[in-house]
Amino acid sequence: MSFGKLWKQQMKKSKLFVPLYISLAILVILYSFSFIPIYLDADNFSSAFESIFNRFLLFIVYFNVCIIANLSVLHFQIHDIPFTQSRKIWLKQACLQTFLINLFIWLSWLFSTILGFVFSNRFSVLTSFITSFILKSLTLFLSQLVLAGLCILLYFLFRSKLFTFIIAFIFNITCFALSLKQLPSVIYEYIGKKYLLQEIATLFITAGFMVSILLCAYVILMKKDIL
């Protein structure tokens, strides 16, 4: 199946998830706007900027919303495999499904965060740390895709959304605990003060981790008896 046909297929399916998209947008906007009092109370620009990427709220709210959203949109049909004569169609569908929902969540977060700084009259904070903000924001999006890839891998492995959610949730907890101890934490690596080269390296490392997970998902899909 060509990418164009795959895109049209997923666009038609995405119409079924309009209520989900609206609910996610409202939730993410409320999440971002809840930081406005923090921006106002911050003693300096650095404190206000660091509060954007609050590890506790990312752990409790943001990443769990992403996991639930990923599992909500993952949907496959058995007849797609014989129709296309390839199992890879499921991986392509899964990647596109989760990419779209995570892009929507991330863009909702990005625009509402910027608006939060505008409404709190602290927009100069973002302009002062614009390079770091861009790098950290992109790494946050890649961290979402790491979770998406993990959900795809686990779903191919267990074919159970419940097991997938439990393991993905444990992964989130583990990464959060490692982050608190200042150890490599995959989806929380960009949090805190970093040098520019560290932020760039973190971006590429997170991207590499995401690709590795998807390659593992591909291997499982090719070898596991799914029919």
C-alpha positions in Angstrom: 0.0 0.0 0.0 1.4 3.4 -1.0 1.9 6.1 1.6 -0.9 8.2 -0.1 -3.4 5.4 0.3 -2.2 4.7 3.8 -2.6 8.4 4.7 -6.1 8.5 3.3 -7.1 5.4 5.2 -5.8 6.8 8.5 -7.5 10.1 7.9 -10.8 8.4 7.4 -10.2 6.4 10.6 -9.1 9.6 12.5 -12.6 11.0 12.1 -13.8 8.4 14.5 -11.5 9.8 17.1 -12.7 13.4 16.9 -14.1 13.3 20.5 -10.7 11.9 21.7 -8.8 14.7 19.9 -11.1 17.4 21.4 -10.8 15.9 24.9 -7.0 15.7 24.6 -6.8 19.3 23.4 -8.8 20.6 26.3 -6.8 18.5 28.8 -3.4 19.5 27.4 -4.4 23.2 27.3 -5.6 23.1 30.9 -2.3 21.4 31.8 -0.3 24.1 30.1 -2.3 27.0 31.5 -2.0 25.6 35.0 1.7 26.8 34.9 0.7 30.5 34.5 0.8 31.1 38.3 4.2 29.4 38.4 5.5 31.7 35.7 4.2 34.7 37.6 5.8 33.6 40.9 9.1 32.8 39.4 12.0 34.9 40.8 13.9 35.0 37.5 13.7 34.1 33.9 15.7 30.9 34.4 13.3 29.6 37.1 10.3 30.4 34.9 11.8 28.6 31.9 12.8 25.5 33.9 9.2 25.2 35.2 8.0 24.5 31.7 9.5 21.0 31.8 8.3 20.0 35.3 9.3 16.3 35.7 6.5 15.6 38.2 3.7 16.9 36.1 5.1 15.2 33.0 5.2 12.0 34.9 1.8 12.3 36.5 -0.2 13.8 33.6 1.5 14.4 30.3 3.1 11.0 29.6 0.2 9.0 31.0 -2.1 10.9 28.7 0.2 10.0 25.8 0.2 6.3 26.7 -3.6 6.2 26.9 -3.9 8.2 23.6 -1.5 5.7 21.9 -3.5 2.7 23.0 -6.8 4.4 22.0 -5.9 4.9 18.4 -4.0 1.6 17.8 -6.3 -0.5 15.6 -5.6 -3.2 13.0 -7.6 -5.3 10.7 -6.5 -8.9 9.9 -7.5 -8.6 6.2 -5.0 -5.7 5.6 -2.2 -8.3 5.7 -3.5 -10.6 2.9 -4.7 -7.6 1.0 -1.2 -6.0 0.9 0.7 -9.3 1.0 2.9 -7.9 3.8 2.9 -7.7 7.5 4.7 -4.4 7.4 1.3 -2.7 6.8 0.5 -3.1 10.5 3.7 -1.3 11.5 3.1 1.5 9.0 -0.4 1.9 10.2 0.7 1.9 13.9 3.5 4.4 13.3 1.1 6.8 11.4 -1.7 6.4 14.0 0.5 7.1 17.0 2.5 9.8 15.2 -0.6 11.8 14.4 -2.1 11.6 17.9 1.3 12.5 19.5 1.8 15.4 17.1 -1.6 16.7 18.0 -0.9 16.5 21.7 2.5 18.1 21.3 1.3 21.0 19.2 -1.6 21.6 21.7 1.0 21.7 24.4 3.4 23.9 22.4 0.8 26.6 21.4 -0.8 26.6 24.9 2.6 26.9 26.6 3.5 29.9 24.4 0.1 31.5 25.1 0.6 30.8 28.8 3.7 33.0 28.7 2.0 35.6 26.6 -1.0 35.8 29.1 1.4 36.0 32.1 3.4 38.7 30.4 6.5 36.6 30.5 7.0 35.9 26.8 10.5 37.4 27.1 11.4 34.3 29.0 11.0 32.2 25.9 12.9 34.6 23.7 15.8 34.6 26.2 16.0 30.8 26.0 14.7 30.2 22.5 17.4 27.7 21.4 17.0 25.6 24.5 13.2 25.8 24.3 13.3 24.5 20.8 15.7 21.6 21.5 13.9 20.6 24.7 10.5 20.8 23.0 11.7 18.6 20.1 13.2 16.1 22.6 9.9 16.1 24.5 8.1 15.1 21.2 10.7 12.4 20.5 10.1 11.1 24.1 6.4 10.9 23.3 7.4 8.8 20.2 9.6 6.6 22.3 6.5 5.8 24.4 4.5 5.3 21.2 7.1 2.9 19.8 7.1 1.0 23.1 3.3 0.7 23.0 3.5 -0.6 19.4 6.2 -3.1 20.3 4.3 -4.3 23.4 1.0 -4.6 21.6 2.6 -6.6 18.8 4.1 -8.9 21.5 1.1 -9.4 23.7 -1.9 -8.3 21.6 -3.4 -6.9 24.8 -3.9 -3.2 25.5 -4.1 -3.8 29.2 -0.7 -5.5 29.4 0.7 -2.8 27.1 -0.6 -0.1 29.4 0.7 -1.7 32.5 4.2 -2.2 31.1 4.4 1.2 29.5 3.2 2.8 32.8 6.0 0.8 34.7 8.5 2.1 32.1 7.4 5.6 32.8 7.7 5.1 36.6 11.2 3.6 36.1 12.4 6.4 33.9 11.0 9.0 36.4 12.8 7.2 39.3 16.0 7.2 37.4 15.6 10.9 36.6 15.2 11.7 40.3 18.5 10.0 41.0 20.2 11.9 38.1 20.7 8.7 36.1 20.0 8.1 32.4 16.3 8.1 32.1 15.4 8.1 28.4 12.2 10.2 28.4 13.3 12.7 31.1 16.9 13.4 29.9 16.3 16.9 28.7 15.0 18.2 32.1 17.1 20.6 34.1 20.0 22.9 33.1 22.0 21.5 30.2 24.8 22.9 28.0 23.8 23.3 24.3 25.9 20.3 23.2 24.2 18.2 25.8 20.8 19.2 24.6 21.7 18.4 21.0 23.2 15.0 22.0 20.1 14.2 24.1 17.9 15.0 21.0 19.8 12.5 18.8 20.1 9.9 21.5 16.3 10.0 22.1 15.7 9.7 18.3 18.1 6.7 18.2 16.3 5.0 21.1 13.0 5.5 19.3 14.3 4.0 16.1 15.7 1.0 18.0 12.3 0.3 19.6 10.6 0.4 16.2 13.2 -2.0 14.8 12.4 -4.4 17.6 8.7 -4.0 16.9 9.4 -4.8 13.3 11.3 -8.0 14.2 8.5 -9.1 16.5 5.9 -8.4 13.9 7.8 -10.4 11.3 8.4 -13.4 13.5 5.4 -13.7 15.8 2.3 -15.7 14.7 -0.4 -13.1 14.6 -3.0 -14.7 12.3 
